[in-house]
Amino acid sequence: MRGPKLEHLKKIEILKKIVKRCNSMGGTRLAVVCSRCGCINGMVKKKQMKIVHDRARVADSADCSLEECRLAISHTKANMTLPLNLDPKRVYELLKNMYDEDCELLYPNDRPEKLMFTSIIVPPTSIRPSVFVDGGTQSNENDTQRD
């Protein structure tokens, strides 16, 4: 992926092989242990309005027993039988902590955390649209207030 003479189509072919290998590892129900931090990487699924990290889907295998997996994740306080909902702040921190070498495997043009929205533009009050509220009065504050 780093080769400057490597053609674009060849990089895409390598990326497809990487994704295929990652998907095959995730679907086997085997524990995949991170080589850097020692945490177990479970299946990550995108649901309706959230991202779920299912860390409990670990089966016995010849190279990683269930006891080894429990030992590797014993430092966490969360209940490991429940899937973990990843909020946007946690996802941003995970993407920000990725090494540059791992980012190259994803083949993005920039760092992955820069692909997330971190701020939303709000127009000044002078050009905000007015809405009618109870009593027939107009207000432009409804779009900035939380319910």
C-alpha positions as CSV (number, residue, x, y, z in Angstrom):
1,M,0.0,0.0,0.0
2,R,2.9,2.3,0.6
3,G,4.6,1.7,-2.8
4,P,4.5,4.9,-4.8
5,K,4.7,2.9,-8.1
6,L,1.8,0.7,-7.1
7,E,-1.2,1.3,-9.3
8,H,-4.6,2.4,-8.0
9,L,-6.3,-0.8,-9.2
10,K,-3.7,-3.0,-7.5
11,K,-4.3,-1.1,-4.2
12,I,-8.0,-1.7,-4.5
13,E,-7.4,-5.4,-5.0
14,I,-5.2,-5.5,-1.9
15,L,-7.8,-3.7,0.1
16,K,-10.5,-6.2,-1.0
17,K,-8.2,-9.1,0.2
18,I,-7.7,-7.3,3.5
19,V,-11.5,-6.8,4.0
20,K,-12.2,-10.4,3.0
21,R,-9.7,-11.7,5.5
22,C,-11.1,-9.4,8.3
23,N,-14.6,-10.5,7.6
24,S,-13.7,-14.2,7.6
25,M,-12.0,-13.8,11.0
26,G,-14.9,-12.0,12.5
27,G,-17.5,-14.5,11.4
28,T,-15.7,-17.6,12.9
29,R,-16.8,-16.8,16.5
30,L,-13.2,-17.1,17.5
31,A,-11.5,-14.6,19.8
32,V,-9.2,-12.2,17.9
33,V,-6.8,-10.6,20.4
34,C,-5.3,-7.2,19.6
35,S,-1.5,-7.5,19.3
36,R,-1.0,-4.1,20.8
37,C,-3.3,-3.9,23.8
38,G,-4.4,-7.5,24.4
39,C,-8.1,-6.7,24.3
40,I,-10.5,-9.1,22.5
41,N,-12.0,-7.8,19.3
42,G,-15.6,-8.9,18.8
43,M,-18.0,-8.5,16.0
44,V,-19.0,-4.9,15.3
45,K,-22.4,-4.4,13.7
46,K,-24.2,-1.3,12.5
47,K,-27.8,-1.2,13.8
48,Q,-30.5,1.4,13.1
49,M,-29.1,4.4,15.0
50,K,-26.1,2.9,16.8
51,I,-23.0,0.8,16.5
52,V,-22.8,-2.4,18.6
53,H,-19.6,-4.2,19.6
54,D,-20.5,-7.8,20.6
55,R,-17.6,-8.9,22.7
56,A,-19.4,-11.9,24.2
57,R,-19.4,-14.0,21.0
58,V,-16.3,-16.0,21.8
59,A,-16.1,-19.8,21.4
60,D,-13.5,-22.3,22.5
61,S,-10.7,-23.0,20.0
62,A,-7.4,-24.7,19.9
63,D,-5.3,-21.6,20.0
64,C,-7.5,-19.4,22.3
65,S,-9.5,-21.0,25.1
66,L,-12.4,-19.3,26.8
67,E,-10.4,-19.0,30.0
68,E,-7.6,-17.1,28.2
69,C,-10.2,-14.8,26.7
70,R,-11.8,-14.1,30.1
71,L,-8.3,-13.5,31.6
72,A,-7.5,-11.0,28.7
73,I,-10.7,-9.0,29.4
74,S,-10.8,-9.3,33.2
75,H,-9.6,-5.7,33.6
76,T,-12.8,-4.3,32.2
77,K,-15.7,-3.5,34.6
78,A,-18.5,-3.9,32.0
79,N,-20.6,-7.0,31.8
80,M,-19.2,-9.0,29.0
81,T,-22.4,-10.8,28.2
82,L,-24.1,-7.7,26.9
83,P,-23.1,-6.0,23.6
84,L,-21.5,-2.7,24.1
85,N,-23.1,0.3,22.3
86,L,-20.5,2.6,20.9
87,D,-21.4,6.2,21.2
88,P,-19.9,8.8,18.8
89,K,-17.4,10.1,21.3
90,R,-16.0,6.5,21.9
91,V,-15.8,5.8,18.1
92,Y,-14.0,9.1,17.6
93,E,-11.4,8.2,20.3
94,L,-10.9,4.7,18.8
95,L,-10.4,6.2,15.3
96,K,-8.1,8.9,16.7
97,N,-5.9,6.2,18.4
98,M,-5.4,4.2,15.3
99,Y,-1.8,3.9,14.1
100,D,-0.8,5.4,10.7
101,E,0.2,1.9,9.6
102,D,-3.4,0.6,10.2
103,C,-4.9,3.6,8.5
104,E,-2.9,2.8,5.4
105,L,-4.6,-0.6,5.3
106,L,-8.0,1.1,5.1
107,Y,-6.7,3.1,2.1
108,P,-8.3,6.4,3.1
109,N,-7.1,9.8,1.8
110,D,-6.8,11.1,5.3
111,R,-7.1,10.1,9.0
112,P,-10.3,8.2,9.7
113,E,-11.3,10.5,12.6
114,K,-11.5,13.4,10.1
115,L,-14.4,11.6,8.3
116,M,-16.7,12.2,11.3
117,F,-18.7,15.3,11.9
118,T,-17.3,17.0,15.1
119,S,-19.1,20.4,14.7
120,I,-22.3,21.6,13.1
121,I,-22.7,25.0,11.6
122,V,-25.5,27.1,13.1
123,P,-26.5,30.2,11.3
124,P,-26.5,33.5,13.2
125,T,-29.8,34.7,14.7
126,S,-30.2,37.4,12.1
127,I,-30.6,34.9,9.2
128,R,-32.3,32.0,11.1
129,P,-35.7,31.1,9.9
130,S,-38.6,32.1,12.1
131,V,-41.2,29.6,13.2
132,F,-44.6,30.2,14.7
133,V,-45.1,29.2,18.3
134,D,-48.1,28.9,20.6
135,G,-50.1,32.2,20.7
136,G,-49.2,33.2,17.1
137,T,-45.8,34.8,18.0
138,Q,-42.7,34.1,16.0
139,S,-39.5,32.7,17.3
140,N,-36.2,31.6,15.8
141,E,-34.9,29.9,19.0
142,N,-36.7,26.6,18.6
143,D,-34.0,25.2,16.3
144,T,-31.3,25.6,18.9
145,Q,-33.1,24.5,22.0
146,R,-33.2,20.9,23.2
147,D,-36.4,19.2,24.4
